[in-house]
């Protein structure tokens, strides 16, 4: 960003040396956008920071196009305009796909080669398409960041709850654990939430930035509900273990907590258990017939 600001400052100095006013070419708008970009990046608002910087780059393209009318700057401006076209065309073919890539190619190329003469409107439209792609990536990252902090917060709350429970609950387990045991229920919920949060964080770490934004927003609601689903799944699995439907090893306090964490981590365990129960009942019904 600093290098870009220095480059534009040098160009403004050259214009003043030629008795030209930088503001008439759009440098005021360019400087304002660069200031917004710096503020956005300093405040960790990547979408604002890079969005303003991309808009500044499009203003720069228009400045070069206007400088083509100035005899002393015509060669320089023409070279920079062409260089920007080459950069946009190359980056678009490397990073874009689908309709965006096809549109940029139709605007800037002919017979799979960059056009020798490119209109300002075509280059600006191509830049906007490329920059929109980058902005969407930052929007997706922002959505993932919110999901991550939600899961991390829920995991911390569950851990704190577990520690507080250990401090104030002197007798963790009754001599004979039953389905309605309060201590078991509380700890099952805690470990189910922990399992769901860990699973969600690992899923987010492997998520793609190419997923459509509406799908990302839908997944946000799924992520918000994940700790609740983990807690309910954990309760169901522990009940199945207690009544003997699911064999999870020798019954012990540690086993129940391990079963709760596993159920929260993967809902497939609950689905397979229920499918197994339904399958057995269905099979029994057929034999009686």
C-alpha positions in Angstrom: 0.0 0.0 0.0 2.8 2.4 0.9 4.6 1.7 -2.5 1.3 2.4 -4.3 0.9 5.7 -2.5 4.5 6.7 -3.3 3.9 5.8 -7.0 0.8 8.0 -7.2 2.5 10.9 -5.3 5.4 10.8 -7.8 3.0 10.9 -10.7 1.2 13.9 -9.2 4.5 15.7 -8.8 5.3 15.1 -12.5 1.9 16.5 -13.5 2.6 19.6 -11.4 6.0 20.0 -13.1 4.2 20.0 -16.4 1.8 22.8 -15.1 -1.1 20.3 -14.9 -3.5 20.0 -11.9 -3.7 16.4 -10.6 -7.2 16.9 -9.3 -8.6 17.4 -12.8 -7.5 13.9 -13.6 -9.2 12.3 -10.5 -6.3 12.1 -8.1 -8.4 13.5 -5.2 -10.8 10.5 -5.5 -7.8 8.2 -5.7 -6.2 9.7 -2.6 -9.5 9.4 -0.7 -9.9 5.8 -1.6 -6.3 5.0 -0.5 -6.9 6.6 2.9 -10.1 4.5 3.3 -8.1 1.4 2.3 -5.4 2.1 5.0 -8.1 2.7 7.6 -9.9 -0.5 6.7 -6.7 -2.6 6.9 -5.6 -1.0 10.2 -9.0 -1.8 11.7 -8.8 -5.4 10.4 -11.8 -4.7 8.1 -10.3 -6.6 5.1 -13.5 -6.2 3.0 -13.4 -2.4 3.3 -9.6 -2.1 3.0 -9.3 -4.2 -0.2 -12.6 -2.9 -1.6 -11.3 0.7 -1.4 -7.9 -0.3 -2.8 -9.5 -2.1 -5.8 -11.7 1.0 -6.5 -8.5 3.1 -6.4 -7.0 0.9 -9.0 -9.9 1.4 -11.3 -9.6 5.2 -10.8 -5.9 4.8 -11.7 -7.0 3.1 -15.0 -9.2 6.1 -15.8 -6.4 8.5 -15.0 -4.0 6.8 -17.5 -6.7 6.9 -20.1 -7.2 10.7 -19.6 -3.4 11.3 -19.7 -3.3 9.8 -23.2 -4.6 13.3 -24.3 -1.5 15.0 -22.9 1.4 14.9 -25.3 4.2 14.7 -22.8 2.5 11.8 -20.9 1.0 9.9 -23.9 3.7 7.3 -24.2 3.9 6.7 -20.4 0.1 6.6 -20.0 -0.3 4.2 -23.0 2.3 1.9 -21.6 0.8 1.8 -18.2 -2.7 1.3 -19.6 -1.5 -1.7 -21.7 0.4 -3.1 -18.7 -2.8 -3.0 -16.5 -4.7 -4.7 -19.3 -2.0 -7.5 -19.4 -2.1 -7.9 -15.6 -5.9 -8.1 -15.5 -6.1 -10.5 -18.4 -3.4 -12.8 -17.0 -4.7 -12.7 -13.4 -8.3 -13.4 -14.6 -7.2 -16.5 -16.5 -5.2 -17.8 -13.5 -7.7 -17.1 -10.7 -11.2 -16.9 -12.3 -13.5 -19.6 -13.7 -17.0 -19.9 -15.0 -18.8 -16.9 -16.3 -16.3 -14.4 -14.9 -13.4 -15.8 -16.8 -15.5 -16.1 -20.0 -16.6 -12.5 -19.7 -13.1 -11.1 -19.2 -11.8 -13.1 -22.1 -14.6 -11.8 -24.4 -13.8 -8.2 -23.3 -10.0 -8.3 -23.5 -9.1 -11.0 -25.9 -9.5 -12.1 -29.5 -8.5 -15.5 -30.8 -7.1 -16.3 -27.3 -4.8 -13.4 -27.5 -4.9 -10.0 -25.7 -6.4 -7.3 -28.0 -4.0 -4.8 -29.4 -6.5 -2.0 -28.8 -8.6 -2.1 -25.6 -11.4 0.2 -24.8 -11.5 1.9 -21.4 -15.0 0.5 -20.7 -13.8 -3.1 -21.4 -10.8 -2.8 -19.1 -12.8 -1.2 -16.3 -15.5 -3.9 -16.6 -12.9 -6.6 -16.5 -11.2 -5.0 -13.5 -14.5 -4.8 -11.7 -15.3 -8.5 -12.4 -11.8 -9.5 -11.0 -12.1 -7.2 -8.0 -15.6 -8.5 -7.3 -14.1 -12.0 -7.2 -11.6 -10.9 -4.6 -14.2 -9.1 -2.5 -16.3 -12.2 -2.4 -13.4 -14.2 -1.1 -13.0 -11.7 1.8 -16.8 -11.8 2.4 -16.5 -15.6 2.7 -13.5 -15.3 5.0 -15.5 -12.9 7.2 -18.4 -15.4 7.4 -16.0 -18.2 8.3 -14.3 -15.9 10.9 -17.7 -15.2 12.6 -18.5 -19.0 12.6 -15.1 -19.8 14.1 -15.5 -17.3 16.9 -19.0 -18.5 17.7 -17.7 -22.1 18.0 -14.6 -21.1 20.0 -16.8 -19.1 22.4 -19.2 -22.0 22.9 -16.2 -24.3 23.5 -14.8 -22.0 26.1 -18.2 -21.7 27.8 -18.4 -25.5 27.9 -14.9 -25.8 29.3 -15.6 -23.2 32.0 -18.9 -24.9 32.8 -17.1 -28.2 33.2 -14.5 -26.7 35.6 -17.2 -24.9 37.7 -19.1 -28.2 37.8 -16.0 -30.1 39.1 -15.4 -27.4 41.7 -19.0 -27.3 43.2 -20.1 -30.9 42.6 -18.5 -33.0 45.3 -20.1 -36.2 44.3 -19.9 -36.5 40.5 -21.6 -39.9 40.2 -24.2 -41.8 42.1 -23.4 -45.3 43.1 -25.7 -46.6 40.4 -25.9 -44.3 37.4 -29.4 -44.1 35.9 -30.9 -42.3 32.9 -32.3 -39.5 34.9 -29.0 -38.8 36.8 -28.5 -35.0 36.9 -24.8 -35.1 37.2 -24.5 -37.4 34.1 -26.9 -35.2 32.2 -25.0 -32.0 32.8 -21.6 -33.6 31.9 -23.1 -35.2 28.8 -24.4 -31.9 27.5 -21.0 -30.2 28.2 -19.0 -32.9 26.4 -21.5 -33.0 23.5 -21.1 -29.3 23.0 -17.3 -29.6 23.2 -17.3 -32.4 20.5 -19.6 -30.4 18.2 -17.4 -27.2 18.6 -14.2 -29.1 17.8 -15.8 -30.8 14.8 -17.1 -27.4 13.5 -13.7 -25.7 13.9 -12.0 -28.5 12.0 -14.6 -28.3 9.3 -14.1 -24.5 9.0 -10.3 -25.0 8.7 -10.8 -27.2 5.7 -13.6 -25.1 4.1 -13.2 -23.7 0.6 -13.3 -19.9 -0.3 -14.9 -20.8 -3.6 -18.2 -21.8 -2.1 -21.1 -19.5 -3.1 -21.9 -16.8 -0.5 -25.6 -17.9 -0.1 -24.3 -21.3 0.8 -21.9 -19.8 3.2 -24.7 -17.9 4.9 -26.8 -21.0 5.1 -23.9 -22.9 6.7 -23.7 -20.1 9.3 -27.0 -21.0 10.7 -26.0 -24.7 10.7 -22.8 -23.7 12.6 -24.9 -21.7 15.1 -27.1 -24.8 15.7 -24.2 -27.2 15.9 -23.6 -27.0 19.6 -27.3 -27.6 20.3 -27.3 -30.6 17.9 -24.1 -31.9 19.6 -25.7 -31.7 23.1 -28.9 -33.5 22.0 -27.0 -36.2 20.1 -24.8 -36.7 23.1 -27.8 -37.1 25.4 -29.4 -39.6 23.1 -26.2 -41.7 22.7 -25.5 -41.9 26.4 -29.1 -43.0 27.0 -28.6 -45.7 24.3 -25.5 -46.8 26.1 -27.1 -46.9 29.5 -30.1 -49.0 28.4 -27.9 -51.4 26.4 -29.0 -50.5 22.8 -25.4 -49.3 22.0 -22.3 -51.2 23.1 -19.5 -48.8 23.7 -17.2 -50.8 26.0 -17.2 -51.4 29.7 -19.6 -49.0 31.3 -17.9 -46.4 33.4 -18.0 -42.6 33.9 -15.2 -42.1 31.4 -17.0 -44.2 28.9 -20.1 -42.0 29.1 -18.2 -38.8 28.6 -16.2 -40.3 25.7 -19.5 -41.4 24.1 -21.0 -37.9 24.6 -17.9 -36.2 23.0 -18.0 -38.7 20.1 -21.7 -38.1 19.5 -21.2 -34.3 19.5 -18.2 -34.6 17.2 -20.0 -36.7 14.6 -23.8 -36.9 14.3 -23.4 -40.0 12.1 -23.0 -42.0 15.3 -26.5 -41.1 16.3 -27.9 -41.7 12.8 -26.3 -45.1 12.5 -27.6 -46.1 16.0 -31.1 -45.1 15.2 -30.9 -46.8 11.8 -29.7 -50.0 13.6 -32.6 -49.9 16.0 -35.2 -49.3 13.3 -33.6 -52.1 11.2 -33.8 -54.6 14.1 -37.4 -53.7 14.8 -38.3 -54.0 11.2 -36.6 -57.3 10.9 -38.4 -58.6 14.0 -41.7 -57.5 12.6 -41.1 -59.3 9.4 -40.3 -62.6 11.3 -43.5 -62.4 13.3 -45.5 -62.1 10.2 
